[in-house]
């Protein structure tokens, strides 16, 4: 709506200028074509996450959000389900360029990267969740390997789970919150999103991290 009004005003100015044989053009910051790509991609910060990937700051109104739910399966594995808002998963082969509301999710268990996700559903093997309480975090990344961030903090969400059997069999812990719903973009709320295989780039992408389906030993 605002763009329509601005375009009309610019057109009126052009008509007036043309009567005086003066050319009319647009500046490098006006119009619908140019600023969107830069604004939507946010701005790179010097700060990085714990893996050395640079943060990409976006305004809260443009920031993606993620919720994570982790439930035990009968065979001891865990089912991870992500709920995202203002975000879509990038399919394999997407160019390594940051674009608003798009990218991957990295899945962490107790701070260790275990998988990159391109879909909201994932099966977490029991062997990655030994007996005890663990923190399962989903963090959102752009396609160039940078971390979506708000107020200098990664966009993420975390759920706590507890495995009770020595062999890592899944068991729900009544005292642990296994679900972290969407409720804002904060570091206290880690998120899970499918992640594309990062291409080598100066933003700090780690090509050696496990891809979706790959599991850390």
TINU-124909 format. One record per residue: chain; x, z, y of N, C-alpha, C, CB in turn. Coordinates in steps of 0.05 Angstrom, whole numbers. Glycine has a CB too. Layout:
N
(A (X Z Y) (X Z Y) (X Z Y) (X Z Y))
...
! end
This chain:
217
(A (17 0 -24) (0 0 0) (18 0 25) (-19 24 0))
(A (37 18 26) (55 19 50) (71 -6 52) (73 44 48))
(A (79 -18 29) (95 -43 30) (78 -65 42) (104 -50 2))
(A (52 -65 35) (35 -87 46) (33 -85 76) (7 -85 33))
(A (30 -60 86) (29 -57 115) (55 -65 128) (22 -28 122))
(A (78 -57 117) (104 -64 128) (108 -94 128) (126 -50 112))
(A (100 -107 106) (103 -136 104) (87 -151 126) (95 -146 76))
(A (63 -140 131) (46 -153 151) (58 -150 178) (18 -140 150))
(A (70 -126 184) (82 -122 210) (106 -140 213) (91 -92 213))
(A (122 -143 191) (146 -161 192) (138 -190 197) (162 -158 167))
(A (115 -198 185) (106 -225 189) (97 -230 217) (82 -230 170))
(A (84 -210 229) (76 -212 257) (100 -216 275) (59 -188 266))
(A (121 -201 271) (145 -203 286) (157 -230 283) (166 -181 278))
(A (158 -241 259) (169 -268 254) (154 -289 270) (167 -274 224))
(A (127 -287 271) (112 -306 286) (119 -306 315) (82 -301 283))
(A (122 -282 327) (129 -279 355) (157 -291 360) (128 -250 363))
(A (176 -285 342) (203 -295 346) (205 -325 344) (221 -281 326))
(A (189 -336 326) (190 -365 322) (181 -380 346) (173 -373 298))
(A (163 -368 362) (154 -382 386) (176 -385 406) (130 -367 399))
(A (197 -367 404) (219 -369 421) (243 -382 408) (227 -342 431))
(A (238 -396 385) (259 -410 370) (281 -391 361) (271 -432 387))
(A (273 -367 353) (292 -348 342) (286 -345 313) (290 -320 357))
(A (307 -345 296) (303 -343 267) (295 -315 260) (328 -350 252))
(A (281 -312 237) (272 -286 228) (282 -281 200) (241 -285 228))
(A (291 -256 195) (300 -248 168) (295 -219 163) (330 -254 165))
(A (303 -210 140) (299 -182 133) (326 -169 131) (283 -178 107))
(A (327 -143 136) (352 -128 133) (358 -123 104) (351 -102 149))
(A (382 -113 98) (390 -108 70) (376 -84 58) (419 -104 69))
(A (361 -69 75) (349 -45 64) (318 -47 64) (357 -20 80))
(A (307 -69 75) (278 -71 76) (268 -90 54) (269 -81 103))
(A (242 -89 49) (230 -108 31) (228 -97 3) (245 -134 30))
(A (212 -110 -14) (206 -99 -41) (228 -106 -61) (181 -110 -51))
(A (246 -125 -54) (264 -135 -75) (289 -118 -79) (273 -162 -67))
(A (300 -106 -58) (327 -95 -61) (329 -66 -66) (341 -101 -37))
(A (316 -48 -50) (323 -20 -53) (314 -7 -79) (312 -5 -31))
(A (293 -19 -92) (282 -6 -116) (303 0 -137) (260 -23 -128))
(A (320 -19 -143) (339 -16 -164) (358 7 -158) (355 -42 -169))
(A (368 9 -133) (386 30 -126) (373 57 -126) (399 24 -99))
(A (349 58 -113) (335 84 -111) (327 94 -138) (311 81 -93))
(A (317 77 -155) (307 86 -181) (329 96 -199) (292 63 -194))
(A (353 86 -195) (376 94 -212) (388 120 -202) (396 72 -213))
(A (379 130 -180) (390 155 -170) (419 152 -160) (389 176 -192))
(A (433 174 -159) (461 172 -150) (479 189 -168) (464 182 -121))
(A (503 178 -173) (521 192 -191) (534 216 -177) (543 173 -200))
(A (536 238 -192) (549 262 -182) (576 265 -194) (531 287 -187))
(A (593 281 -182) (620 286 -194) (617 305 -218) (639 298 -173))
(A (595 321 -218) (591 340 -240) (585 325 -266) (568 359 -233))
(A (592 338 -289) (587 326 -315) (574 347 -333) (614 317 -328))
(A (564 338 -356) (554 357 -376) (577 366 -392) (532 344 -394))
(A (572 383 -413) (595 394 -428) (610 374 -444) (584 415 -447))
(A (599 350 -447) (613 328 -461) (628 310 -443) (593 313 -478))
(A (627 316 -417) (642 300 -397) (627 276 -387) (667 290 -410))
(A (601 274 -392) (585 252 -382) (574 258 -355) (561 245 -402))
(A (577 240 -336) (569 246 -308) (539 248 -305) (580 224 -290))
(A (531 266 -286) (503 270 -280) (493 248 -261) (498 298 -269))
(A (469 239 -265) (456 219 -247) (432 232 -234) (448 193 -262))
(A (435 240 -209) (415 255 -194) (392 238 -186) (427 269 -170))
(A (367 248 -191) (343 235 -181) (325 256 -169) (328 220 -205))
(A (308 247 -150) (289 266 -138) (269 276 -159) (274 253 -115))
(A (259 300 -154) (240 312 -173) (216 294 -178) (232 339 -164))
(A (207 280 -156) (184 263 -159) (188 239 -177) (174 254 -132))
(A (214 231 -181) (220 208 -198) (233 217 -225) (239 189 -183))
(A (236 242 -229) (251 252 -252) (234 251 -278) (260 280 -248))
(A (246 243 -300) (232 244 -326) (230 273 -336) (247 226 -347))
(A (212 278 -354) (210 304 -366) (208 302 -396) (185 319 -354))
(A (215 323 -410) (214 322 -439) (206 350 -450) (240 314 -451))
(A (190 349 -471) (182 373 -486) (192 369 -515) (151 378 -485))
(A (198 391 -529) (207 388 -556) (193 408 -574) (238 393 -557))
(A (185 399 -598) (173 416 -618) (188 412 -644) (142 408 -622))
(A (195 434 -657) (210 433 -682) (195 450 -703) (239 444 -679))
(A (187 437 -725) (172 450 -746) (186 447 -773) (144 438 -748))
(A (184 468 -790) (197 467 -817) (182 448 -836) (199 495 -829))
(A (198 435 -853) (186 418 -875) (189 433 -901) (200 390 -876))
(A (173 425 -921) (174 439 -947) (201 437 -961) (152 427 -965))
(A (216 416 -956) (241 412 -970) (265 425 -956) (247 383 -973))
(A (259 440 -934) (281 453 -920) (290 439 -895) (304 457 -938))
(A (283 413 -892) (290 399 -867) (271 408 -845) (288 368 -872))
(A (277 398 -821) (260 404 -797) (250 379 -784) (276 421 -777))
(A (225 379 -776) (213 356 -762) (215 361 -732) (184 351 -771))
(A (228 343 -718) (231 345 -689) (212 325 -676) (260 340 -680))
(A (196 334 -657) (177 316 -643) (181 320 -613) (148 322 -652))
(A (186 298 -599) (190 299 -570) (165 289 -555) (214 282 -562))
(A (160 301 -533) (138 291 -515) (151 286 -488) (115 312 -513))
(A (149 261 -479) (162 254 -454) (142 246 -433) (183 231 -458))
(A (150 248 -408) (133 240 -385) (151 227 -365) (117 265 -373))
(A (142 204 -355) (159 189 -336) (184 178 -348) (166 207 -312))
(A (183 173 -374) (207 163 -389) (198 146 -412) (223 188 -399))
(A (214 125 -418) (209 109 -442) (235 104 -456) (195 82 -434))
(A (234 104 -482) (258 100 -499) (267 71 -498) (253 109 -527))
(A (292 67 -496) (303 40 -495) (309 30 -524) (329 38 -478))
(A (301 6 -530) (306 -5 -557) (336 -12 -559) (289 -30 -563))
(A (345 -16 -584) (373 -24 -589) (377 -51 -575) (379 -26 -619))
(A (401 -54 -564) (409 -78 -550) (403 -78 -520) (394 -101 -563))
(A (391 -56 -510) (386 -54 -482) (412 -54 -466) (369 -29 -475))
(A (415 -69 -445) (440 -69 -429) (447 -41 -419) (437 -88 -405))
(A (473 -36 -418) (483 -10 -410) (482 -7 -379) (511 -5 -420))
(A (457 -7 -369) (453 -4 -340) (431 16 -336) (445 -32 -327))
(A (436 34 -317) (416 55 -311) (392 44 -297) (428 78 -294))
(A (368 51 -307) (343 42 -295) (323 65 -295) (331 17 -310))
(A (308 67 -275) (289 90 -272) (271 94 -296) (273 86 -247))
(A (270 119 -305) (251 126 -326) (257 114 -353) (225 119 -318))
(A (282 107 -359) (288 94 -384) (315 104 -395) (290 63 -380))
(A (317 104 -422) (342 112 -434) (339 123 -461) (356 132 -416))
(A (356 143 -468) (358 155 -495) (356 185 -493) (384 146 -508))
(A (353 197 -516) (354 226 -518) (376 234 -538) (327 238 -527))
(A (393 253 -530) (413 263 -549) (402 290 -559) (441 267 -534))
(A (406 293 -586) (396 318 -598) (420 336 -605) (380 312 -624))
(A (418 361 -596) (439 380 -600) (429 404 -616) (451 390 -573))
(A (446 415 -633) (440 440 -647) (463 459 -639) (439 436 -678))
(A (455 481 -626) (475 500 -616) (497 487 -600) (487 516 -640))
(A (490 468 -584) (510 455 -566) (526 432 -579) (529 475 -557))
(A (521 427 -605) (535 405 -618) (517 381 -621) (545 414 -646))
(A (527 357 -613) (512 333 -615) (508 325 -645) (525 310 -599))
(A (483 322 -653) (478 315 -681) (466 288 -684) (461 336 -694))
(A (453 277 -663) (440 251 -666) (432 240 -638) (415 253 -684))
(A (431 213 -637) (420 199 -614) (393 188 -622) (439 177 -603))
(A (373 191 -606) (346 184 -613) (335 161 -596) (328 207 -611))
(A (321 143 -609) (307 121 -595) (277 122 -599) (318 94 -605))
(A (268 143 -613) (240 147 -617) (234 177 -614) (230 136 -646))
(A (209 185 -610) (204 213 -606) (204 230 -632) (177 216 -593))
(A (206 217 -655) (205 232 -680) (233 231 -694) (184 221 -699))
(A (241 254 -705) (266 255 -719) (265 277 -740) (290 261 -698))
(A (279 272 -762) (281 291 -784) (309 304 -783) (276 278 -812))
(A (310 330 -779) (335 344 -777) (342 356 -804) (333 367 -755))
(A (365 348 -817) (372 357 -843) (377 387 -844) (397 342 -853))
(A (369 400 -866) (373 429 -870) (402 437 -868) (361 438 -896))
(A (420 419 -877) (448 427 -877) (460 431 -849) (464 406 -891))
(A (446 420 -829) (455 424 -801) (443 449 -789) (447 400 -784))
(A (426 463 -804) (414 487 -794) (418 509 -815) (383 482 -789))
(A (441 522 -816) (446 543 -835) (430 568 -828) (476 551 -835))
(A (431 588 -845) (415 612 -841) (420 625 -814) (421 632 -864))
(A (398 632 -801) (401 645 -775) (384 631 -754) (430 645 -766))
(A (386 640 -729) (371 628 -707) (388 607 -693) (361 650 -688))
(A (376 585 -686) (390 563 -674) (375 551 -650) (396 541 -694))
(A (390 539 -632) (378 526 -608) (379 496 -612) (393 536 -582))
(A (356 483 -612) (354 454 -615) (347 443 -587) (334 446 -637))
(A (365 426 -576) (361 416 -549) (360 386 -548) (384 426 -531))
(A (341 376 -532) (339 347 -527) (347 343 -497) (310 336 -533))
(A (365 324 -493) (374 318 -465) (370 288 -460) (404 327 -461))
(A (361 281 -437) (355 253 -430) (379 240 -416) (331 251 -413))
(A (385 216 -426) (407 200 -415) (397 172 -406) (429 197 -436))
(A (411 161 -387) (406 133 -379) (420 115 -398) (415 128 -349))
(A (414 89 -397) (426 70 -416) (456 66 -412) (412 44 -413))
(A (467 75 -389) (495 72 -384) (511 97 -393) (501 66 -355))
(A (497 116 -406) (510 140 -416) (511 163 -397) (537 133 -424))
(A (500 160 -373) (500 182 -354) (475 199 -359) (499 171 -324))
(A (476 224 -349) (455 244 -355) (435 245 -332) (468 271 -360))
(A (410 241 -338) (390 245 -317) (390 274 -308) (361 236 -327))
(A (390 278 -282) (392 306 -272) (374 310 -247) (421 312 -265))
(A (367 335 -243) (351 343 -220) (364 368 -208) (321 348 -227))
(A (369 368 -183) (382 391 -170) (409 398 -183) (364 415 -170))
(A (423 378 -192) (449 382 -204) (449 393 -233) (464 401 -188))
(A (426 393 -246) (423 403 -273) (412 381 -291) (405 428 -274))
(A (422 379 -316) (412 359 -335) (382 362 -341) (428 360 -361))
(A (368 340 -345) (340 341 -353) (340 345 -384) (325 315 -345))
(A (331 368 -392) (331 375 -421) (311 396 -427) (359 384 -429))
(A (307 401 -453) (289 421 -462) (299 432 -489) (260 411 -465))
(A (294 458 -494) (305 470 -519) (284 486 -534) (328 488 -512))
(A (285 485 -560) (268 501 -577) (286 518 -595) (248 483 -594))
(A (277 543 -601) (292 560 -619) (279 560 -646) (293 589 -607))
(A (295 558 -667) (285 558 -695) (302 577 -711) (285 530 -707))
(A (291 586 -734) (305 604 -751) (303 595 -780) (295 633 -749))
(A (327 592 -793) (328 585 -822) (333 611 -837) (350 563 -828))
(A (317 618 -856) (319 644 -870) (333 643 -896) (292 656 -874))
(A (333 620 -910) (345 618 -937) (375 611 -935) (331 597 -954))
(A (391 622 -952) (420 617 -952) (426 587 -953) (433 631 -975))
(A (410 572 -967) (415 543 -970) (406 527 -946) (402 533 -995))
(A (396 541 -926) (388 526 -902) (359 518 -903) (405 502 -898))
(A (343 529 -922) (315 522 -924) (301 530 -899) (302 534 -949))
(A (283 513 -890) (269 519 -865) (248 541 -869) (256 494 -854))
(A (247 559 -850) (227 579 -849) (220 586 -821) (236 604 -865))
(A (195 587 -815) (187 592 -787) (193 622 -781) (157 586 -783))
(A (203 627 -758) (209 654 -749) (188 662 -728) (238 657 -738))
(A (171 681 -734) (149 688 -715) (161 697 -689) (132 711 -727))
(A (185 707 -688) (197 717 -663) (210 695 -647) (217 739 -669))
(A (213 672 -660) (226 649 -646) (206 629 -636) (247 635 -665))
(A (211 620 -611) (193 600 -600) (202 572 -609) (192 601 -569))
(A (188 560 -628) (196 534 -639) (185 511 -623) (187 532 -668))
(A (171 517 -601) (160 495 -585) (166 500 -556) (130 493 -589))
(A (177 479 -543) (182 480 -514) (168 457 -501) (213 479 -507))
(A (146 464 -488) (129 443 -476) (140 433 -450) (101 453 -472))
(A (129 410 -440) (137 400 -414) (128 421 -394) (123 372 -408))
(A (146 428 -377) (139 447 -356) (158 446 -333) (138 475 -368))
(A (169 423 -327) (188 421 -306) (214 411 -316) (191 447 -291))
(A (232 405 -298) (258 394 -306) (279 415 -300) (265 367 -292))
(A (288 430 -319) (308 451 -315) (326 452 -339) (295 478 -311))
(A (349 464 -335) (368 466 -358) (357 485 -378) (395 475 -348))
(A (340 503 -371) (329 521 -390) (309 508 -408) (315 545 -376))
(A (301 483 -401) (282 468 -417) (295 443 -427) (257 462 -401))
(A (311 443 -449) (324 419 -460) (304 399 -471) (344 427 -481))
(A (311 374 -471) (294 353 -482) (306 335 -503) (284 337 -460))
(A (290 322 -518) (300 305 -539) (290 276 -534) (292 314 -566))
(A (308 256 -533) (300 229 -529) (318 211 -545) (301 221 -500))
(A (307 188 -556) (323 169 -571) (345 158 -554) (306 147 -582))
(A (369 157 -564) (392 147 -549) (404 122 -559) (412 168 -547))
(A (410 104 -541) (422 79 -549) (452 83 -553) (418 57 -528))
(A (463 66 -569) (492 67 -575) (506 62 -549) (500 48 -597))
(A (519 82 -537) (531 77 -511) (555 58 -512) (540 103 -499))
(A (556 40 -492) (579 22 -490) (600 36 -474) (571 -6 -478))
(A (625 29 -478) (647 42 -464) (643 36 -434) (675 32 -473))
(A (642 58 -418) (638 54 -390) (650 78 -375) (608 51 -383))
(A (656 74 -349) (670 95 -334) (652 119 -330) (679 84 -308))
(A (626 118 -336) (609 140 -331) (614 163 -350) (580 132 -332))
(A (628 158 -371) (635 180 -390) (621 178 -416) (630 206 -377))
(A (611 155 -424) (597 153 -449) (616 157 -472) (584 125 -452))
(A (607 170 -493) (624 176 -515) (617 158 -539) (622 206 -523))
(A (631 136 -543) (624 117 -564) (627 129 -592) (642 93 -562))
(A (641 152 -594) (646 163 -621) (625 182 -630) (672 176 -622))
(A (605 188 -613) (584 207 -620) (566 195 -641) (568 216 -596))
(A (553 212 -658) (536 203 -679) (512 188 -669) (527 226 -697))
(A (505 166 -681) (482 150 -673) (458 160 -687) (486 120 -677))
(A (434 150 -680) (409 158 -693) (411 152 -723) (385 143 -681))
(A (406 172 -739) (408 169 -768) (435 179 -778) (404 139 -775))
(A (455 179 -760) (481 190 -768) (480 220 -764) (505 178 -751))
(A (491 235 -782) (491 264 -779) (519 275 -780) (474 276 -801))
(A (523 295 -764) (550 307 -763) (556 321 -789) (552 326 -739))
(A (581 320 -797) (589 333 -821) (595 362 -815) (612 319 -835))
! end
